[in-house]
Amino acid sequence: MQSHKQTNLIVISAPHRFDLRANSCVNKEVSVYNNKSRKLLKPCDNARILEVDSQRESFTRHGLHMNKNGKERMAKKQH
């Protein structure tokens, strides 16, 4: 980010995995990653984090991928 100060950056948070248990090691690591990303990007004026919708109904039945409605909501989000 230091080398791209003239460029606006949008970083998308990692999504919760609904195909796994809420307390799975993967979902814990997703939370750690997202927290570290927020902390790292906080002082950067040219970077914003776009938070992935964490509502279950935004994902397919198996819970891994976003469904059509979830993708549309993400596309309409503003930082």
N, C-alpha and C positions, 0 to 999 in steps of 0.2 A: 504494500500500500504506500510505502514511503516513496517508491519510484513512480507512482501513478497519482501524484497529488493534484494533477490537473484533470483527472478523470473521475467521474462519479461512479461509485461502486455500489452494487446491490448484492448483498449476500443473503441467501435463503437458508433458514435454519433447517436442521435435520428433523424429519418427521418422526413422531412416536410410532412404534410398530404395534399395530393392533392385532397382528397375527401371533404375537407373543404375549406372555403374561406381563402385566404392568410392572412387576418387580423383577423382570428378567435382567440379566447382566447387559444385554444389548440396549434395553430402554434406559437403564441407569447410565450407560456410556453416552447415549444420545443426550441426556440431560446435562452430563458433564461437558460434552462438546459444545452444546448450545450456550451454556453459561460461560465457558472460556471464550467463545466467539464474541458474545456480548461485551465481556470485559475488555477484550483486545480491541474491538472496534469503537468502544465508547469515546476515546479521545480523537478519533479520526473524523474530521468534518466532512470529508468527501465519501464516507461509507455509511450505508444504512443496512439494517437487518430486516428482511421481510420474513415475518413469522409464519410458519406453515400452520394451517388450520388444524387444530388438534381435536376436532369433534369427530366422533366415530362415524357419523353419517356422511362425512366427506370422503370416506374410503370404501373400497369394494367389499364384498361379503367376506373375502378371506382376510382383509385387513392390511394388506401390504401396500397396495397401490391406491392412489386417489381416484375417485370416480369422476364422472363428468361434472357433477355439481361442485365437487371439491376443487377441481381444476378451474372452473369458471370463477369461483369465489377467490381463488389465489390470483387469477388474472386481473380481477377488479380491485384487489387490495392496493392501497397507497401507503407509502412509507411515511 
